[in-house]
Amino acid sequence: MIIEDLLPIIKNRCYIVNNIFDEEIKSLISSAIIDCIESGIKEITFEKDVDSNSYDDLVINCLTAYVKAYRGNDRSDTESYMKMYESIRNKMTQLAKYNRDVVDNE
């Protein structure tokens, strides 16, 4: 369900207007989420905030960078988007809000 909700957001960020690549994009979103979780980010990070009914902007930026790195025929900017993705992912692993190993006292 999360992937289905994220799909139109990520497609919009990647300027993709048709549905031809939906399965590939869903797979890339899933891969990015798995990579983030394996890197130490809380699984709940990828769910909508119940108060605002929206996704965290840092999460959206992270997932978008991953999809942009791997989606498309032009691979000239793959490295820069991967660096962006890794930078955001690594930053999230250091922040208590996202890190699954940090106990949240709220």
C-alpha positions in Angstrom: 0.0 0.0 0.0 2.8 2.4 0.8 4.4 1.9 -2.6 1.1 2.6 -4.4 0.7 5.8 -2.4 4.3 6.9 -3.1 4.2 6.1 -6.8 2.4 9.2 -8.0 4.5 11.4 -5.8 7.8 10.0 -7.0 6.6 10.0 -10.7 5.6 13.7 -10.4 9.1 14.5 -8.9 10.7 12.6 -11.8 8.5 14.3 -14.4 7.0 10.9 -15.6 3.5 11.4 -16.9 2.6 8.0 -18.3 2.1 4.6 -16.7 4.5 2.6 -18.9 7.2 2.5 -16.2 5.0 2.0 -13.1 6.2 -1.5 -12.3 9.8 -0.5 -12.6 9.3 2.6 -10.5 7.5 0.6 -7.8 10.3 -1.9 -7.8 12.9 0.9 -7.4 10.9 2.6 -4.6 10.8 -0.8 -2.8 14.5 -1.3 -3.3 15.3 2.1 -1.9 13.1 1.5 1.1 14.7 -1.9 1.8 18.2 -0.3 1.5 17.3 2.4 3.9 15.8 0.0 6.4 18.9 -2.2 6.2 21.0 0.9 6.7 19.3 1.5 10.1 16.3 3.7 9.3 13.0 2.9 11.1 10.4 1.2 8.9 7.7 3.5 10.2 9.6 6.4 8.6 8.2 5.4 5.2 4.6 5.7 6.3 2.4 8.7 6.2 2.3 11.0 9.2 -1.1 10.5 10.8 -1.4 14.2 11.8 -0.6 15.7 8.4 -1.6 12.7 6.3 1.6 13.3 4.2 5.0 11.8 3.8 8.2 13.2 5.3 9.9 15.5 2.7 13.3 14.0 3.5 12.0 10.5 2.7 10.5 11.7 -0.6 13.7 13.4 -1.6 15.7 10.3 -0.7 13.4 8.0 -2.7 13.3 10.4 -5.6 17.1 10.5 -5.9 17.2 6.7 -5.9 14.6 6.4 -8.7 16.3 9.2 -10.7 19.6 7.4 -10.4 18.3 4.1 -11.9 15.3 5.1 -14.1 15.7 6.1 -17.7 18.0 5.6 -20.6 20.3 8.5 -19.9 22.8 7.2 -17.4 25.0 10.3 -17.4 23.7 11.6 -14.1 23.4 8.2 -12.3 26.4 8.8 -10.1 25.3 12.3 -9.0 21.8 11.0 -8.1 23.3 8.0 -6.2 25.6 10.3 -4.3 22.5 12.4 -3.4 20.6 9.4 -2.4 23.4 8.0 -0.2 24.0 11.4 1.4 20.3 11.7 2.4 20.1 8.1 3.5 23.3 8.4 5.6 22.1 11.6 7.2 18.8 10.0 8.1 20.7 7.1 9.8 22.3 9.7 12.0 19.2 11.5 13.1 17.3 10.2 16.1 13.9 10.8 14.4 14.8 8.2 11.8 17.3 5.9 13.3 15.8 2.6 14.6 18.5 2.1 17.2 17.7 5.4 19.0 15.0 5.1 21.7 12.3 7.8 21.1 11.2 9.3 24.5 8.2 11.1 23.1 
